[in-house]
Amino acid sequence: MTTTPTVEITDDVIRLGQFLKLASLVESGAHARDLISEGEVKVNGEVDTRRGRQLRKGDVVTVDVPTGEIGAIVG
């Protein structure tokens, strides 16, 4: 089992779409938008379809991909 990496942010909050790109969980902003709108992204274990969702330190973001699930922790 692999550990989930922590990705540091510079501010107190970051938008979901921005974090997906920062954490290299998606290839582009358009890819992030598509995955979020398709319900493939979870925040703290719950599907969230709001690209502008404000994330705070400690939030866990996961993305369902064909090979399984990848994720990162907001740090």
Chimera marker file (.cmm) of the C-alpha trace (Angstrom):
<marker_set name="trace">
<marker id="1" x="0.000" y="0.000" z="0.000" r="1" g="1" b="0" radius="0.5"/>
<marker id="2" x="1.323" y="3.418" z="-0.930" r="1" g="1" b="0" radius="0.5"/>
<marker id="3" x="1.104" y="6.471" z="1.267" r="1" g="1" b="0" radius="0.5"/>
<marker id="4" x="-0.811" y="9.532" z="0.171" r="1" g="1" b="0" radius="0.5"/>
<marker id="5" x="1.529" y="12.485" z="-0.475" r="1" g="1" b="0" radius="0.5"/>
<marker id="6" x="1.017" y="15.834" z="1.192" r="1" g="1" b="0" radius="0.5"/>
<marker id="7" x="1.119" y="18.794" z="-1.193" r="1" g="1" b="0" radius="0.5"/>
<marker id="8" x="1.951" y="22.091" z="0.486" r="1" g="1" b="0" radius="0.5"/>
<marker id="9" x="-0.072" y="25.200" z="-0.358" r="1" g="1" b="0" radius="0.5"/>
<marker id="10" x="1.040" y="28.784" z="0.222" r="1" g="1" b="0" radius="0.5"/>
<marker id="11" x="-2.305" y="30.233" z="1.353" r="1" g="1" b="0" radius="0.5"/>
<marker id="12" x="-4.888" y="29.041" z="3.882" r="1" g="1" b="0" radius="0.5"/>
<marker id="13" x="-7.227" y="27.774" z="1.145" r="1" g="1" b="0" radius="0.5"/>
<marker id="14" x="-7.023" y="26.595" z="-2.462" r="1" g="1" b="0" radius="0.5"/>
<marker id="15" x="-9.737" y="25.781" z="-4.996" r="1" g="1" b="0" radius="0.5"/>
<marker id="16" x="-10.285" y="22.149" z="-5.893" r="1" g="1" b="0" radius="0.5"/>
<marker id="17" x="-9.466" y="22.607" z="-9.586" r="1" g="1" b="0" radius="0.5"/>
<marker id="18" x="-6.232" y="24.428" z="-8.738" r="1" g="1" b="0" radius="0.5"/>
<marker id="19" x="-5.188" y="21.791" z="-6.217" r="1" g="1" b="0" radius="0.5"/>
<marker id="20" x="-5.708" y="18.961" z="-8.681" r="1" g="1" b="0" radius="0.5"/>
<marker id="21" x="-3.222" y="20.639" z="-11.026" r="1" g="1" b="0" radius="0.5"/>
<marker id="22" x="-0.769" y="21.570" z="-8.252" r="1" g="1" b="0" radius="0.5"/>
<marker id="23" x="-0.730" y="17.990" z="-6.965" r="1" g="1" b="0" radius="0.5"/>
<marker id="24" x="-0.275" y="16.635" z="-10.530" r="1" g="1" b="0" radius="0.5"/>
<marker id="25" x="-3.463" y="14.579" z="-10.203" r="1" g="1" b="0" radius="0.5"/>
<marker id="26" x="-4.659" y="15.902" z="-13.583" r="1" g="1" b="0" radius="0.5"/>
<marker id="27" x="-2.950" y="16.964" z="-16.803" r="1" g="1" b="0" radius="0.5"/>
<marker id="28" x="-4.713" y="20.309" z="-17.263" r="1" g="1" b="0" radius="0.5"/>
<marker id="29" x="-7.458" y="22.591" z="-16.055" r="1" g="1" b="0" radius="0.5"/>
<marker id="30" x="-9.788" y="21.135" z="-18.669" r="1" g="1" b="0" radius="0.5"/>
<marker id="31" x="-9.008" y="17.616" z="-17.442" r="1" g="1" b="0" radius="0.5"/>
<marker id="32" x="-9.754" y="18.733" z="-13.860" r="1" g="1" b="0" radius="0.5"/>
<marker id="33" x="-13.067" y="20.268" z="-14.951" r="1" g="1" b="0" radius="0.5"/>
<marker id="34" x="-14.097" y="17.086" z="-16.749" r="1" g="1" b="0" radius="0.5"/>
<marker id="35" x="-13.225" y="14.752" z="-13.867" r="1" g="1" b="0" radius="0.5"/>
<marker id="36" x="-14.954" y="16.981" z="-11.318" r="1" g="1" b="0" radius="0.5"/>
<marker id="37" x="-18.127" y="17.311" z="-13.409" r="1" g="1" b="0" radius="0.5"/>
<marker id="38" x="-18.187" y="13.537" z="-14.006" r="1" g="1" b="0" radius="0.5"/>
<marker id="39" x="-18.121" y="12.858" z="-10.252" r="1" g="1" b="0" radius="0.5"/>
<marker id="40" x="-14.677" y="11.244" z="-10.329" r="1" g="1" b="0" radius="0.5"/>
<marker id="41" x="-13.212" y="13.488" z="-7.595" r="1" g="1" b="0" radius="0.5"/>
<marker id="42" x="-13.734" y="13.036" z="-3.856" r="1" g="1" b="0" radius="0.5"/>
<marker id="43" x="-12.921" y="15.401" z="-1.023" r="1" g="1" b="0" radius="0.5"/>
<marker id="44" x="-12.611" y="13.699" z="2.356" r="1" g="1" b="0" radius="0.5"/>
<marker id="45" x="-14.304" y="10.604" z="0.934" r="1" g="1" b="0" radius="0.5"/>
<marker id="46" x="-17.325" y="12.360" z="-0.593" r="1" g="1" b="0" radius="0.5"/>
<marker id="47" x="-17.877" y="13.170" z="-4.279" r="1" g="1" b="0" radius="0.5"/>
<marker id="48" x="-17.688" y="16.912" z="-4.902" r="1" g="1" b="0" radius="0.5"/>
<marker id="49" x="-18.681" y="18.406" z="-8.263" r="1" g="1" b="0" radius="0.5"/>
<marker id="50" x="-17.753" y="22.013" z="-7.416" r="1" g="1" b="0" radius="0.5"/>
<marker id="51" x="-14.523" y="23.025" z="-9.142" r="1" g="1" b="0" radius="0.5"/>
<marker id="52" x="-14.352" y="26.123" z="-6.925" r="1" g="1" b="0" radius="0.5"/>
<marker id="53" x="-14.691" y="24.129" z="-3.700" r="1" g="1" b="0" radius="0.5"/>
<marker id="54" x="-12.415" y="25.701" z="-1.094" r="1" g="1" b="0" radius="0.5"/>
<marker id="55" x="-9.934" y="23.203" z="0.330" r="1" g="1" b="0" radius="0.5"/>
<marker id="56" x="-8.128" y="23.677" z="3.624" r="1" g="1" b="0" radius="0.5"/>
<marker id="57" x="-5.042" y="22.070" z="5.068" r="1" g="1" b="0" radius="0.5"/>
<marker id="58" x="-5.766" y="18.478" z="6.052" r="1" g="1" b="0" radius="0.5"/>
<marker id="59" x="-8.370" y="17.851" z="3.337" r="1" g="1" b="0" radius="0.5"/>
<marker id="60" x="-7.844" y="14.619" z="1.393" r="1" g="1" b="0" radius="0.5"/>
<marker id="61" x="-8.522" y="14.701" z="-2.350" r="1" g="1" b="0" radius="0.5"/>
<marker id="62" x="-8.804" y="11.507" z="-4.399" r="1" g="1" b="0" radius="0.5"/>
<marker id="63" x="-9.430" y="10.928" z="-8.104" r="1" g="1" b="0" radius="0.5"/>
<marker id="64" x="-10.803" y="7.741" z="-9.637" r="1" g="1" b="0" radius="0.5"/>
<marker id="65" x="-8.658" y="6.785" z="-12.628" r="1" g="1" b="0" radius="0.5"/>
<marker id="66" x="-8.742" y="3.673" z="-14.825" r="1" g="1" b="0" radius="0.5"/>
<marker id="67" x="-5.867" y="2.129" z="-12.848" r="1" g="1" b="0" radius="0.5"/>
<marker id="68" x="-7.483" y="2.746" z="-9.451" r="1" g="1" b="0" radius="0.5"/>
<marker id="69" x="-7.487" y="5.758" z="-7.175" r="1" g="1" b="0" radius="0.5"/>
<marker id="70" x="-4.848" y="8.464" z="-6.736" r="1" g="1" b="0" radius="0.5"/>
<marker id="71" x="-4.842" y="11.240" z="-4.209" r="1" g="1" b="0" radius="0.5"/>
<marker id="72" x="-3.089" y="13.888" z="-2.172" r="1" g="1" b="0" radius="0.5"/>
<marker id="73" x="-3.497" y="15.669" z="1.146" r="1" g="1" b="0" radius="0.5"/>
<marker id="74" x="-3.665" y="19.463" z="1.303" r="1" g="1" b="0" radius="0.5"/>
<marker id="75" x="-0.690" y="20.542" z="3.418" r="1" g="1" b="0" radius="0.5"/>
<link id1="1" id2="2" r="1" g="1" b="0" radius="0.2"/>
<link id1="2" id2="3" r="1" g="1" b="0" radius="0.2"/>
<link id1="3" id2="4" r="1" g="1" b="0" radius="0.2"/>
<link id1="4" id2="5" r="1" g="1" b="0" radius="0.2"/>
<link id1="5" id2="6" r="1" g="1" b="0" radius="0.2"/>
<link id1="6" id2="7" r="1" g="1" b="0" radius="0.2"/>
<link id1="7" id2="8" r="1" g="1" b="0" radius="0.2"/>
<link id1="8" id2="9" r="1" g="1" b="0" radius="0.2"/>
<link id1="9" id2="10" r="1" g="1" b="0" radius="0.2"/>
<link id1="10" id2="11" r="1" g="1" b="0" radius="0.2"/>
<link id1="11" id2="12" r="1" g="1" b="0" radius="0.2"/>
<link id1="12" id2="13" r="1" g="1" b="0" radius="0.2"/>
<link id1="13" id2="14" r="1" g="1" b="0" radius="0.2"/>
<link id1="14" id2="15" r="1" g="1" b="0" radius="0.2"/>
<link id1="15" id2="16" r="1" g="1" b="0" radius="0.2"/>
<link id1="16" id2="17" r="1" g="1" b="0" radius="0.2"/>
<link id1="17" id2="18" r="1" g="1" b="0" radius="0.2"/>
<link id1="18" id2="19" r="1" g="1" b="0" radius="0.2"/>
<link id1="19" id2="20" r="1" g="1" b="0" radius="0.2"/>
<link id1="20" id2="21" r="1" g="1" b="0" radius="0.2"/>
<link id1="21" id2="22" r="1" g="1" b="0" radius="0.2"/>
<link id1="22" id2="23" r="1" g="1" b="0" radius="0.2"/>
<link id1="23" id2="24" r="1" g="1" b="0" radius="0.2"/>
<link id1="24" id2="25" r="1" g="1" b="0" radius="0.2"/>
<link id1="25" id2="26" r="1" g="1" b="0" radius="0.2"/>
<link id1="26" id2="27" r="1" g="1" b="0" radius="0.2"/>
<link id1="27" id2="28" r="1" g="1" b="0" radius="0.2"/>
<link id1="28" id2="29" r="1" g="1" b="0" radius="0.2"/>
<link id1="29" id2="30" r="1" g="1" b="0" radius="0.2"/>
<link id1="30" id2="31" r="1" g="1" b="0" radius="0.2"/>
<link id1="31" id2="32" r="1" g="1" b="0" radius="0.2"/>
<link id1="32" id2="33" r="1" g="1" b="0" radius="0.2"/>
<link id1="33" id2="34" r="1" g="1" b="0" radius="0.2"/>
<link id1="34" id2="35" r="1" g="1" b="0" radius="0.2"/>
<link id1="35" id2="36" r="1" g="1" b="0" radius="0.2"/>
<link id1="36" id2="37" r="1" g="1" b="0" radius="0.2"/>
<link id1="37" id2="38" r="1" g="1" b="0" radius="0.2"/>
<link id1="38" id2="39" r="1" g="1" b="0" radius="0.2"/>
<link id1="39" id2="40" r="1" g="1" b="0" radius="0.2"/>
<link id1="40" id2="41" r="1" g="1" b="0" radius="0.2"/>
<link id1="41" id2="42" r="1" g="1" b="0" radius="0.2"/>
<link id1="42" id2="43" r="1" g="1" b="0" radius="0.2"/>
<link id1="43" id2="44" r="1" g="1" b="0" radius="0.2"/>
<link id1="44" id2="45" r="1" g="1" b="0" radius="0.2"/>
<link id1="45" id2="46" r="1" g="1" b="0" radius="0.2"/>
<link id1="46" id2="47" r="1" g="1" b="0" radius="0.2"/>
<link id1="47" id2="48" r="1" g="1" b="0" radius="0.2"/>
<link id1="48" id2="49" r="1" g="1" b="0" radius="0.2"/>
<link id1="49" id2="50" r="1" g="1" b="0" radius="0.2"/>
<link id1="50" id2="51" r="1" g="1" b="0" radius="0.2"/>
<link id1="51" id2="52" r="1" g="1" b="0" radius="0.2"/>
<link id1="52" id2="53" r="1" g="1" b="0" radius="0.2"/>
<link id1="53" id2="54" r="1" g="1" b="0" radius="0.2"/>
<link id1="54" id2="55" r="1" g="1" b="0" radius="0.2"/>
<link id1="55" id2="56" r="1" g="1" b="0" radius="0.2"/>
<link id1="56" id2="57" r="1" g="1" b="0" radius="0.2"/>
<link id1="57" id2="58" r="1" g="1" b="0" radius="0.2"/>
<link id1="58" id2="59" r="1" g="1" b="0" radius="0.2"/>
<link id1="59" id2="60" r="1" g="1" b="0" radius="0.2"/>
<link id1="60" id2="61" r="1" g="1" b="0" radius="0.2"/>
<link id1="61" id2="62" r="1" g="1" b="0" radius="0.2"/>
<link id1="62" id2="63" r="1" g="1" b="0" radius="0.2"/>
<link id1="63" id2="64" r="1" g="1" b="0" radius="0.2"/>
<link id1="64" id2="65" r="1" g="1" b="0" radius="0.2"/>
<link id1="65" id2="66" r="1" g="1" b="0" radius="0.2"/>
<link id1="66" id2="67" r="1" g="1" b="0" radius="0.2"/>
<link id1="67" id2="68" r="1" g="1" b="0" radius="0.2"/>
<link id1="68" id2="69" r="1" g="1" b="0" radius="0.2"/>
<link id1="69" id2="70" r="1" g="1" b="0" radius="0.2"/>
<link id1="70" id2="71" r="1" g="1" b="0" radius="0.2"/>
<link id1="71" id2="72" r="1" g="1" b="0" radius="0.2"/>
<link id1="72" id2="73" r="1" g="1" b="0" radius="0.2"/>
<link id1="73" id2="74" r="1" g="1" b="0" radius="0.2"/>
<link id1="74" id2="75" r="1" g="1" b="0" radius="0.2"/>
</marker_set>
